[in-house]
Amino acid sequence: MSTNTIYFTDDHEYIQIDEDGIGTVGISSYAQQQLGDIVFVECPNEGASFNVGEEVAVVESVKVASEIYSPVSGEILESNEDLDENPALVNEDPMGDGWFFKISIADESELEGLKDETEYQEYLEEIA
Amino acid sequence: MTKEALLMEETKDNILQTPLWGLHKNLDARMVEFAGYDMPVQYKNGVKNEHIQVRNKAGLFDVSHMGQVLITSINGGDPAIALEKLVPSDIKGLALGKMRYTVLLNEDGGILDDLIVTRLDERTLYAVLNASRKYADIDYIKAKIGDEIKITLQDDLALIALQGPLAEKVIMDTIMPEVAELGFMNAKYTDYRGADILVSRSGYTGEDGFEISVPNELAEDLAKELLADNDKVWAIGLGARDSLRLEAGFCLYGHDITENTTPVEGGISWTIPKHRRENASFMGANKILRQMKEGVAQKRVGLMPDGKAPIREGVEIFDNTGENKIGVITSGGYSPVLEAPIAMGYIAIDEAKIGTTVVAKMRGKNFSCKIVKMPFVSKEK
């Protein structure tokens, strides 16, 4: 596995893998734009475990609630507490300060089912 | 995330367009299907900013999807006599140019739609119906009182709302210099490029504002004229229309009031004046009057969650112990002014007192909420 790699799901979550193999999960720039103003994010508790595709968080815009599905199986290492006070970080910097949670990756082979950055861009063009 | 959540543009066949559709597209609106029409849900500034714009300055809404009807009597008399059989408000007593909010009732006192009726002259009423209900309303009115009145859908007219504290100034400077004389819930024709357009002082935001009924072919020109000063006036989508009306405590038909709720349960029995209660001469009067006398089992209330998570339509409400179900949310979202979640719903009468603590159950968790007075936000002038 290469370091500092980012993958995307078809549902517009991203997972960024750091050099220690820890994944940081959030929603893509496209997703935040489509959702509009984000007013609340419910992040998972540290220590909780999730399977790939399982509902792990909730993001609420003014209009709607939307579920976030875990892009991989693993254990939650940290949730982004800054989102409690400032959920708009997801709009302002979705791929940076607007991250949702960090997760240990139980099975690296699950990443193979995800899209890399180029594939995700192509996917966005397809669905546009 | 789900496709619905992402407010994806619809690519439905046979979707209808209002006369302002091209303008929405030019303004880069995000469009969604609503009541069969391709409508703007938000523009580039987003729902929150649009909401604040209307509270602080002014905003323009395309509400041309709503049903504008004329009601006249067949025998030349006052159509209000017949209409009062179906609505519980005082329509006969409406003076020229006056408007009134009322509800269309079924035999059980359930609400088939909410509408605003305006008296244009002794023989003519004008009403605005919800987009999703307009055809059903017209069929119902025809079936019940069609031998006494004629009802005509005016689909040659568009409807534009201008709402917010600067709305009066904008109308004054553009289309109607004497607009300051027009009182709240009053309507008056004015000339616009040789056509009579109906300007009424009313709205659905809790702000001062106007609704303008204008021929389709003049609608875009009028909208552009009202939007000309883009510091004062922005185009506003359905997203902010919903959050504004929720803050103001107004009902959304099909959610907060339905054919299964009466005006008493819905907290809008103020639409029924004393003389109409005494005469009991409207559809559903038996049940409605009995409820007024004996009380109701549930009623519509405002709720504010203690935390920051919005509670949405359909979320079930329990009493303070979290064990007994006492109601359900019918509209819920986020208040950009209070920067907090707000909601309304139907709650069992014993738990519906202002200040009562209740529990919303969502995603397997309990969220504590308080019953509060509505409106959540009122204009301070």
Boltz contact constraints between the chains, C-beta under 6 A:
constraints:
  - contact:
      token1: [A, 11]
      token2: [B, 1]
      max_distance: 6.0
  - contact:
      token1: [A, 12]
      token2: [B, 1]
      max_distance: 6.0
  - contact:
      token1: [A, 34]
      token2: [B, 6]
      max_distance: 6.0
  - contact:
      token1: [A, 34]
      token2: [B, 7]
      max_distance: 6.0
  - contact:
      token1: [A, 36]
      token2: [B, 46]
      max_distance: 6.0
  - contact:
      token1: [A, 36]
      token2: [B, 47]
      max_distance: 6.0
  - contact:
      token1: [A, 37]
      token2: [B, 46]
      max_distance: 6.0
  - contact:
      token1: [A, 37]
      token2: [B, 47]
      max_distance: 6.0
  - contact:
      token1: [A, 37]
      token2: [B, 48]
      max_distance: 6.0
  - contact:
      token1: [A, 39]
      token2: [B, 334]
      max_distance: 6.0
  - contact:
      token1: [A, 40]
      token2: [B, 308]
      max_distance: 6.0
  - contact:
      token1: [A, 40]
      token2: [B, 309]
      max_distance: 6.0
  - contact:
      token1: [A, 60]
      token2: [B, 310]
      max_distance: 6.0
  - contact:
      token1: [A, 62]
      token2: [B, 47]
      max_distance: 6.0
  - contact:
      token1: [A, 62]
      token2: [B, 243]
      max_distance: 6.0
  - contact:
      token1: [A, 62]
      token2: [B, 334]
      max_distance: 6.0
  - contact:
      token1: [A, 63]
      token2: [B, 239]
      max_distance: 6.0
  - contact:
      token1: [A, 64]
      token2: [B, 5]
      max_distance: 6.0
  - contact:
      token1: [A, 65]
      token2: [B, 312]
      max_distance: 6.0
  - contact:
      token1: [A, 66]
      token2: [B, 1]
      max_distance: 6.0
  - contact:
      token1: [A, 66]
      token2: [B, 5]
      max_distance: 6.0
